[in-house]
Amino acid sequence: MTAAVTAQAVPEPTTRRRRRKSRAYPIFRVVVLTTTVLLFIAPLMWMLVASFKTNVDIYDSSKTFVFTPTMDNYSNVLGRNNYFDFIFNSFWVALWSTVFSLILGVPAAYAMSRFSMNRSAMVVLMARIIPGVSLLVPWYFIFANMRLVGGFAVLILSHMFVALPLIVYIMMSFFDSLPTELEDAAQVDGLTPIGAFLRISLPLSVPGLATAGILSFIFSWNNFMFALVLAGASTKTLPVAIFNFVSYASIDWGGLMAASVVVTVPIMVIALFTQKYIVAGLTAGATKG
């Protein structure tokens, strides 16, 4: 009888340890996630709050949270500095660089996927690996001789240099996940290989197209380096225009933060409403079959 009671009592410490571990893990997970979110959100919140402050209030640590809000920074950005023109320039360049990259990149990705063109894929990857800053001087020399510097065409072409490899690699993994039997069946029914691509593979790849297009647009919208060297006064994009608030003697922190909010908010809205398409497109090519 005593041995039976002892045998039943032995597992109790192990059970308690397991319960403690099962309770500790959710708490640890919440603490880690909360800390990570706060680390990412804190700079954005400071930027948003500072955009409603004067420069004097920004430098005054006693007015970190308690201050009199002002809209002068936004009126200065959107009114006197004609930032609507810069917003249009950024949107125009991002739109057409994404469209042209999709037109060229999707068929290229399909061909590389279906014909196992691994060497060609490596060449495309090299364009992605090369630092963009190393190309600025050759580009400027070439485009200056072609009298394209300062126009929208040179900005669109330079943004396509990075967007195109990104689109090709995203779509290659997506086409790899599509079964070839569907295209074979379409060709048996009378479609040509191009017709099977346009009517079968392309409609099925809409999540991948959405992912590639959104990421390409975001890259182009945020790009600063290419536009700094290749843009003109009438084609200056929004990231470059932000530097109008930085001078040799001082920095207009209020205006700089307001302009940063204007740059960031459209991208955050796009990411918020399209995150499910981005996740679906990126995970669709993770498995085959």
C-alpha positions as CSV (number, residue, x, y, z in Angstrom):
1,M,0.0,0.0,0.0
2,T,2.8,2.4,0.9
3,A,4.7,1.6,-2.3
4,A,1.6,2.4,-4.4
5,V,1.1,5.7,-2.7
6,T,4.8,6.6,-3.2
7,A,4.6,5.6,-6.9
8,Q,1.6,8.0,-7.3
9,A,3.4,10.8,-5.5
10,V,6.6,10.7,-7.6
11,P,5.2,12.3,-10.8
12,E,3.7,15.3,-9.0
13,P,6.9,17.5,-9.1
14,T,7.4,16.7,-12.8
15,T,3.8,17.7,-13.5
16,R,4.2,21.0,-11.6
17,R,7.3,21.8,-13.6
18,R,5.5,21.2,-16.8
19,R,2.7,23.5,-15.7
20,R,5.1,26.2,-14.7
21,K,6.8,25.9,-18.0
22,S,3.5,26.0,-19.9
23,R,2.6,29.2,-18.0
24,A,6.0,30.8,-18.3
25,Y,6.2,30.5,-22.1
26,P,3.1,32.6,-22.9
27,I,4.3,35.3,-20.5
28,F,7.8,35.3,-22.0
29,R,6.3,35.4,-25.5
30,V,4.1,38.4,-24.7
31,V,7.0,40.2,-23.1
32,V,9.3,39.6,-26.1
33,L,6.6,40.6,-28.6
34,T,5.6,43.7,-26.7
35,T,9.3,44.8,-26.4
36,T,9.9,44.2,-30.1
37,V,6.8,46.2,-31.1
38,L,7.7,49.1,-28.9
39,L,11.2,49.2,-30.3
40,F,9.8,49.5,-33.8
41,I,6.9,51.8,-33.0
42,A,8.8,54.2,-30.7
43,P,10.7,56.1,-33.5
44,L,7.6,56.4,-35.6
45,M,5.6,57.8,-32.6
46,W,8.4,60.2,-31.9
47,M,8.4,61.3,-35.5
48,L,4.6,61.8,-35.5
49,V,4.6,63.7,-32.2
50,A,7.6,65.9,-33.3
51,S,5.8,66.9,-36.5
52,F,3.3,68.8,-34.4
53,K,6.0,70.6,-32.3
54,T,8.0,73.7,-32.9
55,N,11.8,73.4,-33.0
56,V,12.0,75.0,-29.5
57,D,9.6,72.4,-28.1
58,I,11.5,69.5,-29.8
59,Y,14.7,70.6,-28.1
60,D,13.0,71.0,-24.7
61,S,12.9,67.7,-22.9
62,S,10.3,68.9,-20.5
63,K,7.8,69.2,-23.4
64,T,8.2,65.6,-24.6
65,F,4.6,64.7,-24.0
66,V,3.0,68.0,-22.8
67,F,3.1,70.7,-25.5
68,T,0.9,72.9,-27.6
69,P,0.4,71.2,-31.0
70,T,0.9,73.3,-34.1
71,M,0.0,72.6,-37.8
72,D,2.6,75.1,-39.1
73,N,5.0,72.2,-40.1
74,Y,2.4,70.6,-42.3
75,S,1.2,73.8,-43.8
76,N,4.9,74.6,-44.6
77,V,5.4,71.1,-46.2
78,L,2.2,70.9,-48.2
79,G,1.7,74.5,-48.9
80,R,4.7,76.7,-49.2
81,N,7.1,74.0,-50.4
82,N,4.8,72.5,-53.0
83,Y,5.3,69.0,-51.7
84,F,2.3,67.8,-53.7
85,D,4.5,68.1,-56.8
86,F,7.1,65.9,-55.2
87,I,4.4,63.4,-54.2
88,F,3.2,63.2,-57.8
89,N,6.8,62.7,-59.0
90,S,7.4,59.9,-56.6
91,F,4.1,58.2,-57.5
92,W,4.7,58.6,-61.2
93,V,8.2,57.1,-61.1
94,A,7.2,54.3,-58.8
95,L,4.1,53.4,-60.9
96,W,5.8,53.2,-64.3
97,S,9.0,51.5,-63.0
98,T,6.7,48.9,-61.5
99,V,4.6,48.5,-64.6
100,F,7.5,48.1,-67.0
101,S,9.4,45.8,-64.6
102,L,6.3,43.5,-64.4
103,I,5.9,43.6,-68.2
104,L,9.6,42.5,-68.7
105,G,10.1,40.4,-65.5
106,V,7.1,38.1,-65.5
107,P,7.7,36.5,-68.9
108,A,11.4,36.3,-68.1
109,A,10.7,34.6,-64.8
110,Y,8.3,32.1,-66.5
111,A,10.9,31.2,-69.1
112,M,13.6,30.7,-66.5
113,S,11.3,28.6,-64.4
114,R,10.0,26.3,-67.1
115,F,13.3,25.9,-69.0
116,S,15.5,25.7,-65.9
117,M,17.7,28.6,-66.9
118,N,19.8,28.7,-63.8
119,R,22.7,30.5,-65.4
120,S,20.4,33.3,-66.6
121,A,18.9,33.5,-63.1
122,M,22.4,33.9,-61.6
123,V,23.1,36.8,-64.0
124,V,19.8,38.5,-62.8
125,L,20.9,37.9,-59.2
126,M,24.2,39.6,-59.9
127,A,22.2,42.8,-60.8
128,R,20.6,42.5,-57.4
129,I,23.8,42.0,-55.5
130,I,25.8,44.9,-57.1
131,P,25.6,48.0,-54.9
132,G,23.6,50.7,-56.6
133,V,26.1,53.4,-55.5
134,S,28.8,51.8,-57.7
135,L,26.6,52.4,-60.8
136,L,25.8,56.1,-60.2
137,V,28.9,57.6,-61.9
138,P,28.7,55.4,-65.0
139,W,24.9,56.0,-65.2
140,Y,25.3,59.7,-64.9
141,F,28.0,59.8,-67.6
142,I,26.0,57.7,-70.0
143,F,22.6,59.4,-69.4
144,A,24.2,62.9,-69.5
145,N,25.6,62.1,-72.9
146,M,22.2,61.0,-74.0
147,R,20.7,64.2,-72.4
148,L,18.3,62.2,-70.2
149,V,19.5,63.4,-66.8
150,G,16.8,65.4,-65.1
151,G,13.9,63.6,-66.8
152,F,11.5,60.9,-65.6
153,A,12.8,58.4,-68.1
154,V,16.2,58.1,-66.4
155,L,14.6,57.7,-63.0
156,I,12.3,55.0,-64.2
157,L,15.2,53.1,-65.9
158,S,17.4,53.3,-62.8
159,H,14.6,52.1,-60.5
160,M,13.9,49.2,-62.9
161,F,17.5,48.0,-62.5
162,V,16.7,47.0,-58.9
163,A,13.0,46.3,-59.2
164,L,13.4,43.9,-62.2
165,P,15.6,41.3,-60.4
166,L,13.3,41.4,-57.4
167,I,10.2,40.7,-59.6
168,V,12.0,37.9,-61.5
169,Y,13.0,36.1,-58.4
170,I,9.7,36.4,-56.7
171,M,7.8,35.2,-59.8
172,M,10.3,32.4,-60.5
173,S,9.6,30.8,-57.1
174,F,5.9,31.2,-57.8
175,F,5.9,29.6,-61.2
176,D,8.0,26.8,-59.8
177,S,5.1,26.0,-57.5
178,L,2.5,25.8,-60.3
179,P,2.0,22.3,-61.7
180,T,3.0,21.9,-65.3
181,E,0.2,19.5,-65.9
182,L,-2.2,22.4,-66.1
183,E,-0.3,23.9,-69.0
184,D,0.1,20.5,-70.7
185,A,-3.7,19.9,-70.5
186,A,-4.3,23.4,-72.0
187,Q,-1.9,22.7,-74.9
188,V,-3.7,19.4,-75.5
189,D,-6.9,21.3,-75.8
190,G,-5.4,23.5,-78.5
191,L,-3.6,26.4,-76.8
192,T,-0.1,27.4,-77.8
193,P,2.6,27.6,-75.1
194,I,2.1,31.4,-75.0
195,G,-1.6,31.0,-74.8
196,A,-1.2,28.5,-71.9
197,F,0.9,31.1,-70.2
198,L,-1.5,33.9,-70.7
199,R,-4.7,32.0,-69.9
200,I,-3.6,29.5,-67.3
201,S,-0.3,30.4,-65.6
202,L,-0.7,34.2,-65.5
203,P,-4.2,34.2,-63.9
204,L,-3.0,31.7,-61.3
205,S,0.0,33.9,-60.4
206,V,-2.0,36.9,-59.4
207,P,-0.9,36.7,-55.7
208,G,2.7,36.6,-56.8
209,L,2.1,39.5,-59.2
210,A,0.6,41.5,-56.4
211,T,3.5,40.7,-54.1
212,A,6.1,41.6,-56.7
213,G,4.3,44.8,-57.7
214,I,3.8,46.1,-54.2
215,L,7.4,45.5,-53.1
216,S,8.7,47.1,-56.3
217,F,6.4,50.1,-55.8
218,I,7.6,50.5,-52.1
219,F,11.2,50.3,-53.1
220,S,10.8,52.9,-55.8
221,W,8.8,55.2,-53.5
222,N,11.5,55.1,-50.8
223,N,14.5,55.3,-53.1
224,F,16.7,58.3,-52.4
225,M,20.1,57.6,-53.9
226,F,19.2,57.4,-57.6
227,A,16.9,60.4,-57.5
228,L,19.5,62.5,-55.6
229,V,22.0,62.2,-58.6
230,L,19.8,61.7,-61.6
231,A,16.7,63.8,-60.9
232,G,16.2,67.4,-61.9
233,A,14.4,70.3,-60.3
234,S,11.1,69.5,-61.8
235,T,11.4,65.7,-61.3
236,K,12.7,65.7,-57.7
237,T,11.1,62.9,-55.7
238,L,9.8,63.1,-52.1
239,P,12.7,61.5,-50.3
240,V,15.1,63.9,-52.0
241,A,12.9,66.9,-51.3
242,I,13.0,66.2,-47.6
243,F,16.6,67.5,-47.6
244,N,15.3,71.0,-48.2
245,F,14.8,71.1,-44.4
246,V,18.5,70.4,-43.8
247,S,20.9,73.4,-44.2
248,Y,24.5,74.0,-43.4
249,A,23.7,76.1,-40.2
250,S,20.6,74.4,-38.8
251,I,18.0,71.7,-39.3
252,D,14.3,72.4,-39.3
253,W,13.3,69.3,-37.3
254,G,9.6,70.1,-37.2
255,G,9.4,70.4,-41.0
256,L,11.7,67.4,-41.4
257,M,9.4,65.2,-39.3
258,A,6.3,66.5,-41.0
259,A,7.8,65.7,-44.4
260,S,8.9,62.2,-43.1
261,V,5.3,61.6,-42.0
262,V,4.1,62.5,-45.5
263,V,6.6,60.0,-47.0
264,T,5.8,57.2,-44.5
265,V,2.0,57.3,-44.3
266,P,1.2,56.2,-47.9
267,I,3.6,53.2,-47.6
268,M,2.1,52.2,-44.2
269,V,-1.4,52.4,-45.6
270,I,-0.4,50.3,-48.6
271,A,1.3,47.7,-46.4
272,L,-1.6,47.6,-44.0
273,F,-4.2,46.9,-46.7
274,T,-2.1,44.6,-48.8
275,Q,-0.3,42.6,-46.2
276,K,-2.4,39.5,-46.8
277,Y,-1.5,39.6,-50.5
278,I,2.2,40.0,-49.7
279,V,2.2,37.1,-47.3
280,A,0.2,34.9,-49.7
281,G,2.5,35.7,-52.6
282,L,5.7,35.1,-50.6
283,T,4.5,31.8,-49.1
284,A,2.9,30.5,-52.3
285,G,6.2,29.5,-53.8
286,A,7.5,27.9,-50.7
287,T,6.3,24.5,-51.7
288,K,5.8,22.7,-55.0
289,G,2.8,20.7,-56.1
